């Protein structure tokens, strides 16, 4: 699939079918992920692929407790009723029933300066999301459960030396994904100096 | 270009020709960037495209002062002599002589929770890098100058309400880019629990 076709169509998927995600597809996604840039090419990423039902449910329950316990109240004023309802449904179903979760963390002993860790992880996450889309999967970037890193660590046995940055549900979309809604570049870009219209 | 072909070939470019990057290509890159995910689709990204020679030189000089003033010493033990020499050359030439710099920031008043800002910017940066590669440009993700955010802000007139996250040099590669060097997925991925080999 053409890069621009994938990039311009990619959007969050919050509702999944039960269809499994085979190892070969996971590996293509992770190979894409590992080709992202990182500070000094230190490749600090760590992936845990979770398909076990009970373990997925535990991560989902952690997300639900945080959503109901405050994140929903924070988000509600900012987002429309439709998105709120969609997230409510997704959270109730445990990451929308996704058959696979990929937890992406950073190895704190990799040598990457702390200030460059996020810059060395989220490009990798984006490559993973794009590869999933190119293979016909839905996926989403979630970070809520990383706010309680130790609880997330406990579920998947991550040591203290790995900081979780994202949990990515992956599966076949249960409903067709509409086009992403984005503001035009002209509202976001400036020429030479901030305030000079592009 | 095929998504996987671009993703698997992408790598940092540190040396550029003088050839200009036309608006149409910048717009394709920024359009790709704006199609990245962000927390609650808040799209907090802000871009300043810098092509003016003096302003580019000022950003380059800021990077040089930080590199010579400590970043080089931090990086040197971690990276090989070849990469160190390549970065030295690139820094001396002002982001390798790139004819365009894209400064990517986050609008702190966009409504994105502070904990989700980096997760809402670096996927956009990665889309930009991939789009540049697909169009035959070299580019690189740099974050060094964002450590002195106020100095970077001053050069391009960014208000305090915009936090710079990355400076991306873009141009035609001055030398052929070799393949990226990455560790295999098997060294980074775990099955169900950390420590269980993929």
Interface residues (C-beta under 8 A of the other chain):
Chain A: X1 X2 X3 X4 X6 X7 X8 X10 X11 X12 X27 X28 X30 X31 X32 X34 X35 X36 X37 X39 X40 X41 X42 X43 X45 X46 X47 X48 X49 X50 X51 X52 X55 X74 X75 X78 X79 X83 X111 X113 X115 X116 X118 X119 X121 X122 X123 X125 X126 X127 X129 X130 X131 X134 X140 X141 X143 X147 X156 X157 X158 X159 X162 X165 X166 X180 X181 X182 X183 X184 X185 X188 X189 X190 X191 X192 X193 X194 X195 X198
Chain B: X1 X2 X3 X4 X6 X7 X8 X10 X11 X12 X27 X28 X30 X31 X32 X34 X35 X36 X37 X39 X40 X41 X42 X43 X45 X46 X47 X48 X49 X50 X51 X52 X55 X74 X75 X78 X79 X83 X111 X113 X115 X116 X118 X119 X121 X122 X123 X125 X126 X127 X129 X130 X131 X134 X140 X141 X143 X147 X156 X157 X158 X159 X162 X165 X166 X180 X181 X182 X183 X184 X185 X188 X189 X190 X191 X192 X193 X194 X195 X198
